Amino acid sequence: MKYSHFDKVSPRHLIEINDRNESMDLFRRSVTMIEVELFSYCNRRCWFCPNSYIDRISSNTHMSAHIYTSIISQLAEIDYFGVITYSRYNEPLADRIILERLAETRDLLPKAKLHANTNGDYLTIEYLAELYDAGMRSLNIQLYLKNREKYDHAKTIKRGEQTLRRLPLPYKVTIDQPGIWYEMELEYKDMKIRLYGRNFEENGTSRGDQVDIKRDFVRTLPCSQPVWGIYIDYNGKMVPCCNFRSDISEHASYVISDLNEYPDIFLSYSSSKAADFRRSMLTHERKSGPCSNCSFSLEELSAERKKKIEDVLGVQSRHLMDRI
């Protein structure tokens, strides 16, 4: 049976853990991706993103160097070897601070895979070489059209050709689905580079009920995202899903930790608030709040996996009853 992130789920994910060693162990066994936003700035206002109405252009606020170093130093305690992705809702290549942060991370976490998602607007072959030398080994370059422009397959292909003029690298087309998706794989040393455009009307999400995509969708399937990932905004606030952001009022109650005040990422991951959210997302019941119409990361569970999740929820429920 093909691996699923749901295979990681245990009763420990659904209870508060205050012992740091136990919390570190749970984190080590569970988290394979950490998304970090180094600064706030984005140069675009794409229609499918909350940045279409939230101002990320007029100023740029950096994540505190102290907070960033604290995050990476804590990950070094567990010899973290998963993915660190420089993404969230900024344009990660707009500020060359990313080169310093990559180098710092590579020194402390030599086994981690350093990745970014970019709109490609700032990328040149020279910048790519600098990113590589600093430690980046994976890059997704997304082919966006104008801010309010919907997907057009021919224009997306043309946009890809324009990007390749700045990145004259060997490539092959890996996906060509008219009206849906166009993707190329670029060759550069041992770096994995995807160059692609997608139709967000077909395969996007409402971003926590913030943009007008598939808002009539009803989410009942469970979600494993808060089990295997953590997401840290430029302001040091940690959320349990990539579709949440701390600068949106409707999402504010879903912030599980402010690392400015409570810097421990392991205890934040195992906090009662994080555990409660994971529990709510593992049922097959209708989801609430920003998750109510989320079409992201949909996975139909096999009967075996569904039974396992039900058993885990049952164990956790009995644990709560024993505490009453």
N, C-alpha and C positions, 0 to 999 in steps of 0.2 A: 504494500500500500504506500502511495506517495506521501512523503513527509508533509506535515501540516503544522503551522504554529500552534494550533490547538493541542498538539501533543505535549507541549510544555506545561499546560495548565495543571496546577495542583491546588489543594486546599490552602496552601500557604499564600497563594496570590490573593486570597479573598479575606484575609484577616490582617489586622494591624500587627506589625512586627517592630518592636522597639529595641531589640538586641542588635547592635550594629553588625556583629559578625554573622548572625543569621540573615540579616538584611543583605549584606554583601554576597553571601552565598546564593540567595534567591536571585539577586540581580545578575550574578555571574552565570547562572544556569538559564536565565530567561532572556536577557536583553541582548539583541544582536544588531540593533541600529540606534544611533543617537543623532538627532538632528539639532544642529546649533546654528543660530542666527548671529553672525558676528557684528552686524550693524543693521540699521533700519532702512537704508535707502534702496529704492527701486526706481529705475528710469522709465518704467512703463505703467500704464493704467489699463491693463487688459480687461475686457468685458467679463471674462469668466473668473475673475479674481476679485476679492474684496478690496484690493488696491484701486479698483475702478472708482471707489468713492471714499476710501481712506487715504489721507495724504501721506505718502511715503517719498515724495519728490522734493518738497521745499526745504528739508533739513536732513541731516544724517546723524544719528545717535549711535555710538559704538557700545557694544557690550563691554563692561568693565574688564580690564585686563586681569584684575584680581580674581573676578568670578571665573573667567575663562581658564586661567591657570589652575584654579581650585578644582574645576570640573575634570580637567585632564589629569591632574595629580591624583585625584580620587580614582579615576579609571586605571591609573598605573598601579594602584594598590591591588587590583584584581587581575593585572596583566591583560587588560581588555584587548581582544583580537577581532572584534566585530567591525561593523561599518560606522564611521563618523561622516555624516553628510552635512555640508555647509549649504543650507537651503533655507527652509521656511518661506517668508514672504518678502525677502529682499532680493536684490540681484547681486549674488556673491562675488562676482568679478568686477563690480563697479568700484570697489575700494581695494587697493593693493595690500591692505592690512592682512588679507587672506594669506599672502606669502609668508608673513611672520608667524601667523597662527599655525599654518601647515608645518613649518619647520619646527616650531615648538612641540607640536603634537607628534611629529615623526621621531623626535628625540626621546620623548617620554613613552610613546606607545608604538614601538617599531613593528608590532604585529598587526596593528589596526589598518583597515582599508579606508583610505581617505578619498572622499567622493564629493561632487557638487552637481547641482542642477543649475544651468545657466540659460539665459535667453540668447547668449552668443554675441550680443551687441558690442562687447568690449574685447572679445577674444581675437587674438592674432596668433600666428605661428610662433612668434617670439614670446608672447605671454604664455602660450601653452608650454613652451620649453621651461619657463620659469616655474610654472605650476608643477611640472613634473619633477624638476630639481628640488623643489621644496617638499615633495612627498606625495603629491596627488597621483592616484593610480586609476581613477575611474571618473568619467565625466559624461553627463547627459546634456547635450546641446539641443534646446527645443526651438523649433522653427515657428515663430509667431509672425502673424501678419500685423496690420495696423490695430491700434487699441480696440476699436469698435467693430473690426472686420471679422465676420464669421469664416469658418473654414472653407477654403477653396483648394482643391487638390492640385491643380495646375500651378497656382500661385505658390503653394507650399513647396512644390518641386523646384520652382524658380528660386525661391528663397534659399533652398538648400544649395543650389548652384552658386548663388552669391556668397554664401558662407564658405564654400569650398575654394573660392578664389582667394579668400583670406587664410584658408587652411589647406594649402595644396598637398593633400595627403592621399595615399591609395585608399580606395573605399569599395564597398559593394552594397547594393540595395538588398535589404533583408526583408522588408515588408512594403508592398505596394497595393493597398486596398483603396480604390477610388472612393472619395467621400468619407473615408474613415481614418486612414493612417498611412503615413509614408515615412520610411525609416532607412537609414544607411548606417553601416558600421565602418568606422574609420580606423586606419592602422597607424599607430604611433608607438614605437618601442613596445614595452609590455603593458601599455595603458589601454584600458577598455573605454572606447569612446562611441557613444550612440548619438546620432544626429537625426532628429525626428520631429514631425508635426502630426498633430492629432486633432480630430473633430470633437471639441469639448461638449457640443450638444449631444453627441452620441456616447461618449465615454468619460465625460466629466462628472463632477458632483456639485452639490449646492454649497460646498464649503461651510458646513455647519449652518445651513439654512440662510446663507448670506448672499448668494447669487442665484439668478433665476435659471437653474438647471435641474431638471427632474424633481421639482418640488412636490409633484403628486405621487412620488414613490413612497411606499410604506415599508419601513425597515423592520423586519422581524428576525432575520438571521443574526446569530451571534457574531461578535467581532473580537478578534484576537489582538488587535493593534495595541491596546494598552498593556498587553502582556510582554510583547517583544520589543517595544520601542519607547523612547522618551524624547521629548521635544522641548527645546529651551529657546525662548525668545530673546531678542537683543537686550531686553530690560531685565533679564535674569529670572523671568517667571517660567515655570515648568508646567506644561500641559500634557494630557495623556494621549493626544491624537494629533496628527498633522493637520487636520481640518479645523482645529481650534486655534485661536490666537488671543493673547491676553489683552490686545488693544481694541477688542470688540466687546461692548458692554454685555451683550447676550451670552458671551462666553466666559465672562469674568468669574462666575461661580465654579467653573471647571478648572481653574488654576489649582494645581495640587501642591505647589510650593513656590515661594519667592526666595530664590537662592541668595538674595541680598540679606535676608533676615534669618534664613534657615539653610545654610549652604550644603548640607549633607545630601548628595543625590541618592544614596542608597536608602537612607531612612525616608526620604521623600517618596521614593518608589514604593516603599512598603508601608506608607502612612495609611491611616484609616480612610482618608478621603480617596486615595488612589485605589485601595482595596474595594471600597464601596462602588466606585465607578466600574471597575473590572467586573464585579459581580453583576451589576445591572446590564452589562454588555454581553454576558455569556448565556443569557436565557434566549429562548425562541419566542419571547413575547414582543409585542410592539414596543419599539424604543421611543424615548421621550426627548423633549428639548431639541437641541441642535442635531441630535442623532436621528430624529424621527423620520426624516426623508433621505438619509444618507445611503447612497448607492456605491460607496467606496468599499473595496476589499470584501466583496461578497463571496462566500464559500459555503456551499451545501455540504453539510457534514454527513459522513457515512453513519449507518446505524450504530456501528461500534463506537465511533467518536462521540456521537450524540449521547449514547449511554454513559460514556466516561464523563462527559461534562455534567450530565444530570447527577451522576454519583458525586462529583466534586462539589456541586452546589448543595447536595444533600448533606454531605459531611460538614460543610461550612454552616449550614442552617442548624444542625445539631450542636455545633460548637457555640453558636450564638445563644441557643436555648440553654445550654449548660451554664452560661455566664449570667443568665437572668436570675 
